[in-house]
Amino acid sequence: MIIKELERMEEIVASNKALSWDGWTVVNQYPSEKGRTSKNGVLVNSKWHLQQRFVPGTNGWDIPQKFAV
């Protein structure tokens, strides 16, 4: 799903605790031991997480439908 307006994206991030901002990029991050071997794995506070990053393009942010509900 494409989100074009910053205000709408801010509402989505505010209503979902798994989402956060990194500059203009929206980050979906959650703890998982699979992060240890995944290319999307990151170590946060000595715990492994999986992370998806949604970088805005010319049309806006392309995020999964489950976040926009």
C-alpha positions as CSV (number, residue, x, y, z in Angstrom):
1,M,0.0,0.0,0.0
2,I,1.3,3.4,-0.9
3,I,1.1,6.2,1.7
4,K,1.7,9.6,0.1
5,E,1.0,12.0,3.0
6,L,3.4,12.5,5.8
7,E,0.5,13.1,8.3
8,R,-1.1,9.8,7.4
9,M,2.3,8.0,7.8
10,E,2.8,9.7,11.2
11,E,-0.6,8.4,12.3
12,I,0.3,4.9,11.3
13,V,3.6,4.9,13.1
14,A,2.1,6.4,16.2
15,S,-0.6,3.7,16.4
16,N,1.8,0.8,16.0
17,K,4.5,0.2,18.6
18,A,6.6,-2.0,16.3
19,L,7.1,1.0,13.9
20,S,9.4,3.9,14.4
21,W,11.2,6.6,12.5
22,D,14.8,6.8,11.3
23,G,14.9,10.1,9.5
24,W,12.3,9.8,6.7
25,T,12.5,6.0,6.8
26,V,9.9,4.0,8.7
27,V,11.3,1.0,10.5
28,N,9.5,-2.2,11.6
29,Q,11.5,-3.9,14.2
30,Y,10.7,-6.8,16.6
31,P,12.8,-9.2,18.8
32,S,13.7,-12.5,17.2
33,E,16.6,-15.0,17.5
34,K,16.3,-15.4,13.8
35,G,18.0,-12.0,13.5
36,R,21.3,-13.7,14.4
37,T,21.6,-15.2,10.9
38,S,19.2,-13.1,8.9
39,K,20.4,-10.3,6.5
40,N,17.7,-8.2,8.2
41,G,19.0,-8.9,11.7
42,V,20.2,-6.2,14.0
43,L,21.5,-6.3,17.5
44,V,19.8,-3.9,19.9
45,N,20.7,-3.7,23.6
46,S,22.4,-7.2,23.4
47,K,19.2,-8.8,21.9
48,W,18.6,-9.8,18.2
49,H,15.8,-8.3,16.3
50,L,14.5,-8.5,12.7
51,Q,14.1,-5.2,11.0
52,Q,12.3,-4.0,7.8
53,R,13.0,-0.6,6.5
54,F,10.5,1.4,4.4
55,V,12.3,4.1,2.5
56,P,10.1,6.7,0.9
57,G,10.2,6.8,-2.9
58,T,8.9,9.3,-5.4
59,N,5.3,8.1,-4.7
60,G,5.6,7.9,-0.9
61,W,6.1,5.0,1.5
62,D,5.2,1.5,0.2
63,I,4.2,-0.4,3.3
64,P,2.3,-3.7,3.9
65,Q,-1.5,-3.4,4.2
66,K,-1.5,-4.8,7.8
67,F,0.2,-1.6,9.1
68,A,-2.3,0.8,7.4
69,V,-5.4,-0.6,9.2
